[in-house]
Amino acid sequence: MLSTYLIYIYKKTVIKSMNSTRFAISIFELGVLLIAYILDKNLFTYNQYLSRRTIKKPMKTMFKPTHIE
């Protein structure tokens, strides 16, 4: 998923970063990683909710589906 790829990038930058500017960049990337993880988790639970649903009628939700099944 997206978050695992970002974790890989984050680990690579942390290993490389030893001076202060690279450290600041890695802290910024950690914030981005956290946001991506939260979005990823919400999308995952929403997809679980869609797959668990048995009603054929489309429900009114705030999310817009990316693809029509």
PDB file of N, H, CA, C and O in Angstrom:
ATOM      1  N   MET A   1       0.839  -1.196   0.000  1.00  0.00           N
ATOM      2  CA  MET A   1       0.000   0.000   0.000  1.00  0.00           C
ATOM      3  C   MET A   1       0.875   1.247   0.000  1.00  0.00           C
ATOM      4  O   MET A   1       2.104   1.176   0.000  1.00  0.00           O
ATOM      5  N   LEU A   2       0.205   2.372   0.000  1.00  0.00           N
ATOM      6  H   LEU A   2      -0.794   2.429   0.000  1.00  0.00           H
ATOM      7  CA  LEU A   2       0.909   3.656  -0.080  1.00  0.00           C
ATOM      8  C   LEU A   2       1.778   3.893   1.144  1.00  0.00           C
ATOM      9  O   LEU A   2       2.911   4.360   1.021  1.00  0.00           O
ATOM     10  N   SER A   3       1.257   3.575   2.327  1.00  0.00           N
ATOM     11  H   SER A   3       0.337   3.195   2.427  1.00  0.00           H
ATOM     12  CA  SER A   3       1.995   3.893   3.556  1.00  0.00           C
ATOM     13  C   SER A   3       3.266   3.069   3.675  1.00  0.00           C
ATOM     14  O   SER A   3       4.271   3.558   4.191  1.00  0.00           O
ATOM     15  N   THR A   4       3.238   1.820   3.204  1.00  0.00           N
ATOM     16  H   THR A   4       2.422   1.422   2.785  1.00  0.00           H
ATOM     17  CA  THR A   4       4.449   0.998   3.300  1.00  0.00           C
ATOM     18  C   THR A   4       5.544   1.557   2.397  1.00  0.00           C
ATOM     19  O   THR A   4       6.720   1.544   2.762  1.00  0.00           O
ATOM     20  N   TYR A   5       5.159   2.048   1.223  1.00  0.00           N
ATOM     21  H   TYR A   5       4.204   2.059   0.927  1.00  0.00           H
ATOM     22  CA  TYR A   5       6.133   2.666   0.321  1.00  0.00           C
ATOM     23  C   TYR A   5       6.735   3.920   0.948  1.00  0.00           C
ATOM     24  O   TYR A   5       7.937   4.162   0.839  1.00  0.00           O
ATOM     25  N   LEU A   6       5.890   4.717   1.607  1.00  0.00           N
ATOM     26  H   LEU A   6       4.914   4.521   1.696  1.00  0.00           H
ATOM     27  CA  LEU A   6       6.389   5.932   2.259  1.00  0.00           C
ATOM     28  C   LEU A   6       7.293   5.593   3.441  1.00  0.00           C
ATOM     29  O   LEU A   6       8.259   6.307   3.709  1.00  0.00           O
ATOM     30  N   ILE A   7       6.985   4.504   4.152  1.00  0.00           N
ATOM     31  H   ILE A   7       6.200   3.923   3.934  1.00  0.00           H
ATOM     32  CA  ILE A   7       7.858   4.080   5.253  1.00  0.00           C
ATOM     33  C   ILE A   7       9.235   3.710   4.705  1.00  0.00           C
ATOM     34  O   ILE A   7      10.259   4.024   5.313  1.00  0.00           O
ATOM     35  N   TYR A   8       9.250   3.038   3.550  1.00  0.00           N
ATOM     36  H   TYR A   8       8.419   2.783   3.056  1.00  0.00           H
ATOM     37  CA  TYR A   8      10.524   2.663   2.926  1.00  0.00           C
ATOM     38  C   TYR A   8      11.342   3.900   2.571  1.00  0.00           C
ATOM     39  O   TYR A   8      12.544   3.951   2.829  1.00  0.00           O
ATOM     40  N   ILE A   9      10.680   4.904   1.975  1.00  0.00           N
ATOM     41  H   ILE A   9       9.703   4.863   1.765  1.00  0.00           H
ATOM     42  CA  ILE A   9      11.377   6.154   1.631  1.00  0.00           C
ATOM     43  C   ILE A   9      11.878   6.832   2.905  1.00  0.00           C
ATOM     44  O   ILE A   9      13.001   7.335   2.941  1.00  0.00           O
ATOM     45  N   TYR A  10      11.044   6.846   3.956  1.00  0.00           N
ATOM     46  H   TYR A  10      10.132   6.437   3.927  1.00  0.00           H
ATOM     47  CA  TYR A  10      11.420   7.503   5.205  1.00  0.00           C
ATOM     48  C   TYR A  10      12.638   6.840   5.832  1.00  0.00           C
ATOM     49  O   TYR A  10      13.542   7.528   6.306  1.00  0.00           O
ATOM     50  N   LYS A  11      12.671   5.508   5.839  1.00  0.00           N
ATOM     51  H   LYS A  11      11.937   4.949   5.454  1.00  0.00           H
ATOM     52  CA  LYS A  11      13.814   4.810   6.418  1.00  0.00           C
ATOM     53  C   LYS A  11      15.085   5.093   5.634  1.00  0.00           C
ATOM     54  O   LYS A  11      16.155   5.255   6.221  1.00  0.00           O
ATOM     55  N   LYS A  12      14.975   5.154   4.296  1.00  0.00           N
ATOM     56  H   LYS A  12      14.106   5.023   3.819  1.00  0.00           H
ATOM     57  CA  LYS A  12      16.151   5.455   3.493  1.00  0.00           C
ATOM     58  C   LYS A  12      16.695   6.843   3.802  1.00  0.00           C
ATOM     59  O   LYS A  12      17.910   7.022   3.896  1.00  0.00           O
ATOM     60  N   THR A  13      15.810   7.836   3.961  1.00  0.00           N
ATOM     61  H   THR A  13      14.823   7.691   3.884  1.00  0.00           H
ATOM     62  CA  THR A  13      16.265   9.195   4.229  1.00  0.00           C
ATOM     63  C   THR A  13      16.834   9.320   5.637  1.00  0.00           C
ATOM     64  O   THR A  13      17.780  10.077   5.853  1.00  0.00           O
ATOM     65  N   VAL A  14      16.272   8.591   6.596  1.00  0.00           N
ATOM     66  H   VAL A  14      15.503   7.976   6.420  1.00  0.00           H
ATOM     67  CA  VAL A  14      16.795   8.676   7.969  1.00  0.00           C
ATOM     68  C   VAL A  14      18.201   8.103   8.038  1.00  0.00           C
ATOM     69  O   VAL A  14      19.062   8.641   8.735  1.00  0.00           O
ATOM     70  N   ILE A  15      18.435   7.018   7.320  1.00  0.00           N
ATOM     71  H   ILE A  15      17.736   6.581   6.753  1.00  0.00           H
ATOM     72  CA  ILE A  15      19.781   6.433   7.319  1.00  0.00           C
ATOM     73  C   ILE A  15      20.776   7.415   6.691  1.00  0.00           C
ATOM     74  O   ILE A  15      21.906   7.542   7.160  1.00  0.00           O
ATOM     75  N   LYS A  16      20.353   8.106   5.634  1.00  0.00           N
ATOM     76  H   LYS A  16      19.435   8.003   5.252  1.00  0.00           H
ATOM     77  CA  LYS A  16      21.257   9.045   4.973  1.00  0.00           C
ATOM     78  C   LYS A  16      21.425  10.330   5.772  1.00  0.00           C
ATOM     79  O   LYS A  16      22.496  10.936   5.731  1.00  0.00           O
ATOM     80  N   SER A  17      20.391  10.764   6.501  1.00  0.00           N
ATOM     81  H   SER A  17      19.521  10.272   6.534  1.00  0.00           H
ATOM     82  CA  SER A  17      20.418  12.112   7.083  1.00  0.00           C
ATOM     83  C   SER A  17      21.199  12.122   8.390  1.00  0.00           C
ATOM     84  O   SER A  17      20.842  11.431   9.345  1.00  0.00           O
ATOM     85  N   MET A  18      22.262  12.906   8.424  1.00  0.00           N
ATOM     86  H   MET A  18      22.552  13.467   7.648  1.00  0.00           H
ATOM     87  CA  MET A  18      22.999  13.090   9.664  1.00  0.00           C
ATOM     88  C   MET A  18      23.135  14.577  10.009  1.00  0.00           C
ATOM     89  O   MET A  18      23.263  14.922  11.184  1.00  0.00           O
ATOM     90  N   ASN A  19      23.109  15.456   9.012  1.00  0.00           N
ATOM     91  H   ASN A  19      23.005  15.175   8.058  1.00  0.00           H
ATOM     92  CA  ASN A  19      23.189  16.885   9.320  1.00  0.00           C
ATOM     93  C   ASN A  19      21.796  17.441   9.593  1.00  0.00           C
ATOM     94  O   ASN A  19      20.797  16.746   9.405  1.00  0.00           O
ATOM     95  N   SER A  20      21.729  18.707  10.042  1.00  0.00           N
ATOM     96  H   SER A  20      22.540  19.271  10.196  1.00  0.00           H
ATOM     97  CA  SER A  20      20.475  19.240  10.583  1.00  0.00           C
ATOM     98  C   SER A  20      19.417  19.468   9.495  1.00  0.00           C
ATOM     99  O   SER A  20      18.226  19.287   9.746  1.00  0.00           O
ATOM    100  N   THR A  21      19.848  19.866   8.283  1.00  0.00           N
ATOM    101  H   THR A  21      20.816  20.013   8.080  1.00  0.00           H
ATOM    102  CA  THR A  21      18.846  20.160   7.250  1.00  0.00           C
ATOM    103  C   THR A  21      18.147  18.874   6.813  1.00  0.00           C
ATOM    104  O   THR A  21      16.928  18.852   6.640  1.00  0.00           O
ATOM    105  N   ARG A  22      18.913  17.815   6.637  1.00  0.00           N
ATOM    106  H   ARG A  22      19.903  17.833   6.778  1.00  0.00           H
ATOM    107  CA  ARG A  22      18.301  16.546   6.250  1.00  0.00           C
ATOM    108  C   ARG A  22      17.413  16.014   7.383  1.00  0.00           C
ATOM    109  O   ARG A  22      16.401  15.360   7.130  1.00  0.00           O
ATOM    110  N   PHE A  23      17.793  16.296   8.616  1.00  0.00           N
ATOM    111  H   PHE A  23      18.615  16.827   8.822  1.00  0.00           H
ATOM    112  CA  PHE A  23      16.971  15.860   9.742  1.00  0.00           C
ATOM    113  C   PHE A  23      15.627  16.585   9.754  1.00  0.00           C
ATOM    114  O   PHE A  23      14.589  15.984  10.032  1.00  0.00           O
ATOM    115  N   ALA A  24      15.658  17.892   9.447  1.00  0.00           N
ATOM    116  H   ALA A  24      16.501  18.380   9.221  1.00  0.00           H
ATOM    117  CA  ALA A  24      14.411  18.653   9.368  1.00  0.00           C
ATOM    118  C   ALA A  24      13.527  18.109   8.247  1.00  0.00           C
ATOM    119  O   ALA A  24      12.312  17.994   8.408  1.00  0.00           O
ATOM    120  N   ILE A  25      14.138  17.777   7.120  1.00  0.00           N
ATOM    121  H   ILE A  25      15.125  17.870   6.989  1.00  0.00           H
ATOM    122  CA  ILE A  25      13.379  17.202   6.010  1.00  0.00           C
ATOM    123  C   ILE A  25      12.765  15.866   6.430  1.00  0.00           C
ATOM    124  O   ILE A  25      11.621  15.571   6.084  1.00  0.00           O
ATOM    125  N   SER A  26      13.519  15.064   7.171  1.00  0.00           N
ATOM    126  H   SER A  26      14.448  15.304   7.452  1.00  0.00           H
ATOM    127  CA  SER A  26      12.991  13.764   7.576  1.00  0.00           C
ATOM    128  C   SER A  26      11.847  13.928   8.572  1.00  0.00           C
ATOM    129  O   SER A  26      10.911  13.128   8.568  1.00  0.00           O
ATOM    130  N   ILE A  27      11.906  14.963   9.434  1.00  0.00           N
ATOM    131  H   ILE A  27      12.666  15.613   9.437  1.00  0.00           H
ATOM    132  CA  ILE A  27      10.786  15.226  10.344  1.00  0.00           C
ATOM    133  C   ILE A  27       9.545  15.631   9.542  1.00  0.00           C
ATOM    134  O   ILE A  27       8.433  15.207   9.857  1.00  0.00           O
ATOM    135  N   PHE A  28       9.740  16.452   8.510  1.00  0.00           N
ATOM    136  H   PHE A  28      10.643  16.797   8.255  1.00  0.00           H
ATOM    137  CA  PHE A  28       8.632  16.837   7.640  1.00  0.00           C
ATOM    138  C   PHE A  28       8.045  15.603   6.948  1.00  0.00           C
ATOM    139  O   PHE A  28       6.827  15.464   6.835  1.00  0.00           O
ATOM    140  N   GLU A  29       8.931  14.709   6.487  1.00  0.00           N
ATOM    141  H   GLU A  29       9.920  14.823   6.579  1.00  0.00           H
ATOM    142  CA  GLU A  29       8.455  13.488   5.823  1.00  0.00           C
ATOM    143  C   GLU A  29       7.708  12.593   6.801  1.00  0.00           C
ATOM    144  O   GLU A  29       6.787  11.879   6.405  1.00  0.00           O
ATOM    145  N   LEU A  30       8.090  12.622   8.063  1.00  0.00           N
ATOM    146  H   LEU A  30       8.838  13.202   8.385  1.00  0.00           H
ATOM    147  CA  LEU A  30       7.364  11.836   9.062  1.00  0.00           C
ATOM    148  C   LEU A  30       5.936  12.352   9.213  1.00  0.00           C
ATOM    149  O   LEU A  30       5.003  11.564   9.369  1.00  0.00           O
ATOM    150  N   GLY A  31       5.762  13.675   9.167  1.00  0.00           N
ATOM    151  H   GLY A  31       6.520  14.315   9.041  1.00  0.00           H
ATOM    152  CA  GLY A  31       4.417  14.251   9.212  1.00  0.00           C
ATOM    153  C   GLY A  31       3.590  13.835   8.008  1.00  0.00           C
ATOM    154  O   GLY A  31       2.415  13.491   8.138  1.00  0.00           O
ATOM    155  N   VAL A  32       4.215  13.868   6.832  1.00  0.00           N
ATOM    156  H   VAL A  32       5.170  14.148   6.727  1.00  0.00           H
ATOM    157  CA  VAL A  32       3.533  13.426   5.612  1.00  0.00           C
ATOM    158  C   VAL A  32       3.158  11.957   5.720  1.00  0.00           C
ATOM    159  O   VAL A  32       2.074  11.543   5.309  1.00  0.00           O
ATOM    160  N   LEU A  33       4.075  11.177   6.283  1.00  0.00           N
ATOM    161  H   LEU A  33       4.956  11.514   6.617  1.00  0.00           H
ATOM    162  CA  LEU A  33       3.839   9.747   6.455  1.00  0.00           C
ATOM    163  C   LEU A  33       2.647   9.485   7.371  1.00  0.00           C
ATOM    164  O   LEU A  33       1.841   8.591   7.114  1.00  0.00           O
ATOM    165  N   LEU A  34       2.543  10.272   8.441  1.00  0.00           N
ATOM    166  H   LEU A  34       3.198  10.998   8.649  1.00  0.00           H
ATOM    167  CA  LEU A  34       1.431  10.108   9.380  1.00  0.00           C
ATOM    168  C   LEU A  34       0.102  10.412   8.691  1.00  0.00           C
ATOM    169  O   LEU A  34      -0.870   9.674   8.857  1.00  0.00           O
ATOM    170  N   ILE A  35       0.060  11.503   7.914  1.00  0.00           N
ATOM    171  H   ILE A  35       0.849  12.102   7.779  1.00  0.00           H
ATOM    172  CA  ILE A  35      -1.164  11.865   7.185  1.00  0.00           C
ATOM    173  C   ILE A  35      -1.537  10.756   6.201  1.00  0.00           C
ATOM    174  O   ILE A  35      -2.700  10.367   6.097  1.00  0.00           O
ATOM    175  N   ALA A  36      -0.525  10.253   5.479  1.00  0.00           N
ATOM    176  H   ALA A  36       0.420  10.569   5.563  1.00  0.00           H
ATOM    177  CA  ALA A  36      -0.783   9.190   4.499  1.00  0.00           C
ATOM    178  C   ALA A  36      -1.282   7.930   5.189  1.00  0.00           C
ATOM    179  O   ALA A  36      -2.144   7.230   4.657  1.00  0.00           O
ATOM    180  N   TYR A  37      -0.742   7.632   6.382  1.00  0.00           N
ATOM    181  H   TYR A  37      -0.042   8.201   6.814  1.00  0.00           H
ATOM    182  CA  TYR A  37      -1.187   6.441   7.110  1.00  0.00           C
ATOM    183  C   TYR A  37      -2.644   6.575   7.532  1.00  0.00           C
ATOM    184  O   TYR A  37      -3.417   5.623   7.429  1.00  0.00           O
ATOM    185  N   ILE A  38      -3.021   7.779   8.014  1.00  0.00           N
ATOM    186  H   ILE A  38      -2.393   8.553   8.098  1.00  0.00           H
ATOM    187  CA  ILE A  38      -4.401   7.993   8.458  1.00  0.00           C
ATOM    188  C   ILE A  38      -5.361   7.865   7.270  1.00  0.00           C
ATOM    189  O   ILE A  38      -6.409   7.228   7.375  1.00  0.00           O
ATOM    190  N   LEU A  39      -4.991   8.477   6.142  1.00  0.00           N
ATOM    191  H   LEU A  39      -4.140   8.995   6.057  1.00  0.00           H
ATOM    192  CA  LEU A  39      -5.840   8.382   4.949  1.00  0.00           C
ATOM    193  C   LEU A  39      -5.941   6.936   4.471  1.00  0.00           C
ATOM    194  O   LEU A  39      -7.012   6.466   4.085  1.00  0.00           O
ATOM    195  N   ASP A  40      -4.807   6.246   4.503  1.00  0.00           N
ATOM    196  H   ASP A  40      -3.937   6.628   4.816  1.00  0.00           H
ATOM    197  CA  ASP A  40      -4.760   4.853   4.076  1.00  0.00           C
ATOM    198  C   ASP A  40      -5.695   3.994   4.937  1.00  0.00           C
ATOM    199  O   ASP A  40      -6.434   3.152   4.425  1.00  0.00           O
ATOM    200  N   LYS A  41      -5.647   4.226   6.258  1.00  0.00           N
ATOM    201  H   LYS A  41      -5.047   4.909   6.674  1.00  0.00           H
ATOM    202  CA  LYS A  41      -6.474   3.449   7.174  1.00  0.00           C
ATOM    203  C   LYS A  41      -7.952   3.722   6.924  1.00  0.00           C
ATOM    204  O   LYS A  41      -8.766   2.798   6.922  1.00  0.00           O
ATOM    205  N   ASN A  42      -8.304   5.005   6.712  1.00  0.00           N
ATOM    206  H   ASN A  42      -7.643   5.756   6.714  1.00  0.00           H
ATOM    207  CA  ASN A  42      -9.700   5.351   6.450  1.00  0.00           C
ATOM    208  C   ASN A  42     -10.180   4.714   5.155  1.00  0.00           C
ATOM    209  O   ASN A  42     -11.294   4.194   5.091  1.00  0.00           O
ATOM    210  N   LEU A  43      -9.338   4.752   4.116  1.00  0.00           N
ATOM    211  H   LEU A  43      -8.433   5.175   4.167  1.00  0.00           H
ATOM    212  CA  LEU A  43      -9.722   4.137   2.852  1.00  0.00           C
ATOM    213  C   LEU A  43      -9.880   2.630   3.015  1.00  0.00           C
ATOM    214  O   LEU A  43     -10.781   2.029   2.431  1.00  0.00           O
ATOM    215  N   PHE A  44      -9.000   2.019   3.812  1.00  0.00           N
ATOM    216  H   PHE A  44      -8.268   2.507   4.286  1.00  0.00           H
ATOM    217  CA  PHE A  44      -9.075   0.579   4.007  1.00  0.00           C
ATOM    218  C   PHE A  44     -10.372   0.191   4.715  1.00  0.00           C
ATOM    219  O   PHE A  44     -11.041  -0.763   4.318  1.00  0.00           O
ATOM    220  N   THR A  45     -10.722   0.938   5.769  1.00  0.00           N
ATOM    221  H   THR A  45     -10.178   1.713   6.092  1.00  0.00           H
ATOM    222  CA  THR A  45     -11.955   0.605   6.484  1.00  0.00           C
ATOM    223  C   THR A  45     -13.167   0.882   5.609  1.00  0.00           C
ATOM    224  O   THR A  45     -14.162   0.161   5.691  1.00  0.00           O
ATOM    225  N   TYR A  46     -13.102   1.918   4.768  1.00  0.00           N
ATOM    226  H   TYR A  46     -12.294   2.503   4.702  1.00  0.00           H
ATOM    227  CA  TYR A  46     -14.223   2.216   3.868  1.00  0.00           C
ATOM    228  C   TYR A  46     -14.377   1.112   2.831  1.00  0.00           C
ATOM    229  O   TYR A  46     -15.498   0.731   2.495  1.00  0.00           O
ATOM    230  N   ASN A  47     -13.253   0.592   2.316  1.00  0.00           N
ATOM    231  H   ASN A  47     -12.342   0.902   2.589  1.00  0.00           H
ATOM    232  CA  ASN A  47     -13.321  -0.513   1.363  1.00  0.00           C
ATOM    233  C   ASN A  47     -13.856  -1.776   2.029  1.00  0.00           C
ATOM    234  O   ASN A  47     -14.605  -2.533   1.411  1.00  0.00           O
ATOM    235  N   GLN A  48     -13.478  -2.009   3.289  1.00  0.00           N
ATOM    236  H   GLN A  48     -12.870  -1.394   3.791  1.00  0.00           H
ATOM    237  CA  GLN A  48     -14.032  -3.138   4.027  1.00  0.00           C
ATOM    238  C   GLN A  48     -15.536  -2.982   4.177  1.00  0.00           C
ATOM    239  O   GLN A  48     -16.290  -3.944   4.032  1.00  0.00           O
ATOM    240  N   TYR A  49     -15.964  -1.752   4.472  1.00  0.00           N
ATOM    241  H   TYR A  49     -15.351  -0.970   4.590  1.00  0.00           H
ATOM    242  CA  TYR A  49     -17.384  -1.480   4.642  1.00  0.00           C
ATOM    243  C   TYR A  49     -18.137  -1.734   3.337  1.00  0.00           C
ATOM    244  O   TYR A  49     -19.238  -2.283   3.344  1.00  0.00           O
ATOM    245  N   LEU A  50     -17.527  -1.325   2.207  1.00  0.00           N
ATOM    246  H   LEU A  50     -16.632  -0.878   2.202  1.00  0.00           H
ATOM    247  CA  LEU A  50     -18.163  -1.550   0.917  1.00  0.00           C
ATOM    248  C   LEU A  50     -18.238  -3.037   0.599  1.00  0.00           C
ATOM    249  O   LEU A  50     -19.251  -3.510   0.083  1.00  0.00           O
ATOM    250  N   SER A  51     -17.175  -3.779   0.902  1.00  0.00           N
ATOM    251  H   SER A  51     -16.353  -3.395   1.321  1.00  0.00           H
ATOM    252  CA  SER A  51     -17.166  -5.199   0.553  1.00  0.00           C
ATOM    253  C   SER A  51     -18.091  -5.990   1.481  1.00  0.00           C
ATOM    254  O   SER A  51     -18.623  -7.024   1.077  1.00  0.00           O
ATOM    255  N   ARG A  52     -18.291  -5.526   2.706  1.00  0.00           N
ATOM    256  H   ARG A  52     -17.859  -4.686   3.034  1.00  0.00           H
ATOM    257  CA  ARG A  52     -19.152  -6.229   3.650  1.00  0.00           C
ATOM    258  C   ARG A  52     -20.628  -5.958   3.363  1.00  0.00           C
ATOM    259  O   ARG A  52     -21.497  -6.734   3.759  1.00  0.00           O
ATOM    260  N   ARG A  53     -20.902  -4.856   2.675  1.00  0.00           N
ATOM    261  H   ARG A  53     -20.196  -4.225   2.353  1.00  0.00           H
ATOM    262  CA  ARG A  53     -22.286  -4.443   2.449  1.00  0.00           C
ATOM    263  C   ARG A  53     -22.980  -5.393   1.474  1.00  0.00           C
ATOM    264  O   ARG A  53     -22.405  -5.774   0.454  1.00  0.00           O
ATOM    265  N   THR A  54     -24.188  -5.763   1.785  1.00  0.00           N
ATOM    266  H   THR A  54     -24.655  -5.454   2.614  1.00  0.00           H
ATOM    267  CA  THR A  54     -24.922  -6.686   0.917  1.00  0.00           C
ATOM    268  C   THR A  54     -26.088  -6.005   0.221  1.00  0.00           C
ATOM    269  O   THR A  54     -26.687  -6.584  -0.685  1.00  0.00           O
ATOM    270  N   ILE A  55     -26.418  -4.795   0.624  1.00  0.00           N
ATOM    271  H   ILE A  55     -25.932  -4.325   1.360  1.00  0.00           H
ATOM    272  CA  ILE A  55     -27.542  -4.085   0.016  1.00  0.00           C
ATOM    273  C   ILE A  55     -27.136  -3.623  -1.385  1.00  0.00           C
ATOM    274  O   ILE A  55     -26.043  -3.088  -1.575  1.00  0.00           O
ATOM    275  N   LYS A  56     -28.007  -3.831  -2.352  1.00  0.00           N
ATOM    276  H   LYS A  56     -28.894  -4.266  -2.198  1.00  0.00           H
ATOM    277  CA  LYS A  56     -27.673  -3.469  -3.726  1.00  0.00           C
ATOM    278  C   LYS A  56     -27.894  -1.988  -4.002  1.00  0.00           C
ATOM    279  O   LYS A  56     -27.296  -1.434  -4.924  1.00  0.00           O
ATOM    280  N   LYS A  57     -28.749  -1.340  -3.209  1.00  0.00           N
ATOM    281  H   LYS A  57     -29.235  -1.790  -2.460  1.00  0.00           H
ATOM    282  CA  LYS A  57     -29.006   0.086  -3.434  1.00  0.00           C
ATOM    283  C   LYS A  57     -27.773   0.901  -3.064  1.00  0.00           C
ATOM    284  O   LYS A  57     -27.175   0.662  -2.015  1.00  0.00           O
ATOM    285  N   PRO A  58     -27.383   1.848  -3.895  1.00  0.00           N
ATOM    286  CA  PRO A  58     -26.249   2.710  -3.514  1.00  0.00           C
ATOM    287  C   PRO A  58     -26.656   3.665  -2.396  1.00  0.00           C
ATOM    288  O   PRO A  58     -27.697   4.319  -2.462  1.00  0.00           O
ATOM    289  N   MET A  59     -25.823   3.728  -1.384  1.00  0.00           N
ATOM    290  H   MET A  59     -24.977   3.197  -1.330  1.00  0.00           H
ATOM    291  CA  MET A  59     -26.132   4.600  -0.258  1.00  0.00           C
ATOM    292  C   MET A  59     -25.493   5.963  -0.474  1.00  0.00           C
ATOM    293  O   MET A  59     -24.460   6.078  -1.134  1.00  0.00           O
ATOM    294  N   LYS A  60     -26.115   6.992   0.086  1.00  0.00           N
ATOM    295  H   LYS A  60     -26.955   6.898   0.621  1.00  0.00           H
ATOM    296  CA  LYS A  60     -25.563   8.340  -0.036  1.00  0.00           C
ATOM    297  C   LYS A  60     -24.435   8.491   0.980  1.00  0.00           C
ATOM    298  O   LYS A  60     -24.660   8.447   2.190  1.00  0.00           O
ATOM    299  N   THR A  61     -23.228   8.668   0.471  1.00  0.00           N
ATOM    300  H   THR A  61     -23.045   8.704  -0.511  1.00  0.00           H
ATOM    301  CA  THR A  61     -22.073   8.842   1.359  1.00  0.00           C
ATOM    302  C   THR A  61     -21.336  10.112   0.952  1.00  0.00           C
ATOM    303  O   THR A  61     -21.563  10.656  -0.128  1.00  0.00           O
ATOM    304  N   MET A  62     -20.453  10.574   1.827  1.00  0.00           N
ATOM    305  H   MET A  62     -20.269  10.132   2.704  1.00  0.00           H
ATOM    306  CA  MET A  62     -19.665  11.752   1.509  1.00  0.00           C
ATOM    307  C   MET A  62     -18.482  11.396   0.616  1.00  0.00           C
ATOM    308  O   MET A  62     -17.910  12.268  -0.037  1.00  0.00           O
ATOM    309  N   PHE A  63     -18.115  10.121   0.587  1.00  0.00           N
ATOM    310  H   PHE A  63     -18.580   9.412   1.117  1.00  0.00           H
ATOM    311  CA  PHE A  63     -16.998   9.694  -0.246  1.00  0.00           C
ATOM    312  C   PHE A  63     -17.468   9.520  -1.678  1.00  0.00           C
ATOM    313  O   PHE A  63     -18.577   9.048  -1.926  1.00  0.00           O
ATOM    314  N   LYS A  64     -16.619   9.903  -2.614  1.00  0.00           N
ATOM    315  H   LYS A  64     -15.717  10.287  -2.412  1.00  0.00           H
ATOM    316  CA  LYS A  64     -16.900   9.612  -4.009  1.00  0.00           C
ATOM    317  C   LYS A  64     -16.088   8.390  -4.400  1.00  0.00           C
ATOM    318  O   LYS A  64     -14.870   8.392  -4.227  1.00  0.00           O
ATOM    319  N   PRO A  65     -16.722   7.341  -4.923  1.00  0.00           N
ATOM    320  CA  PRO A  65     -15.968   6.144  -5.307  1.00  0.00           C
ATOM    321  C   PRO A  65     -15.037   6.419  -6.475  1.00  0.00           C
ATOM    322  O   PRO A  65     -15.381   7.154  -7.401  1.00  0.00           O
ATOM    323  N   THR A  66     -13.849   5.818  -6.420  1.00  0.00           N
ATOM    324  H   THR A  66     -13.569   5.221  -5.667  1.00  0.00           H
ATOM    325  CA  THR A  66     -12.873   6.050  -7.479  1.00  0.00           C
ATOM    326  C   THR A  66     -13.219   5.262  -8.723  1.00  0.00           C
ATOM    327  O   THR A  66     -12.912   5.694  -9.834  1.00  0.00           O
ATOM    328  N   HIS A  67     -13.853   4.113  -8.557  1.00  0.00           N
ATOM    329  H   HIS A  67     -14.102   3.762  -7.654  1.00  0.00           H
ATOM    330  CA  HIS A  67     -14.242   3.309  -9.713  1.00  0.00           C
ATOM    331  C   HIS A  67     -15.594   2.682  -9.447  1.00  0.00           C
ATOM    332  O   HIS A  67     -15.963   2.428  -8.301  1.00  0.00           O
ATOM    333  N   ILE A  68     -16.323   2.437 -10.513  1.00  0.00           N
ATOM    334  H   ILE A  68     -16.023   2.643 -11.445  1.00  0.00           H
ATOM    335  CA  ILE A  68     -17.640   1.825 -10.404  1.00  0.00           C
ATOM    336  C   ILE A  68     -17.484   0.328 -10.636  1.00  0.00           C
ATOM    337  O   ILE A  68     -16.971  -0.100 -11.670  1.00  0.00           O
ATOM    338  N   GLU A  69     -17.929  -0.454  -9.675  1.00  0.00           N
ATOM    339  H   GLU A  69     -18.346  -0.107  -8.835  1.00  0.00           H
ATOM    340  CA  GLU A  69     -17.775  -1.906  -9.791  1.00  0.00           C
ATOM    341  C   GLU A  69     -18.904  -2.488 -10.623  1.00  0.00           C
ATOM    342  O   GLU A  69     -18.952  -3.699 -10.837  1.00  0.00           O
TER     343      GLU A  69
END
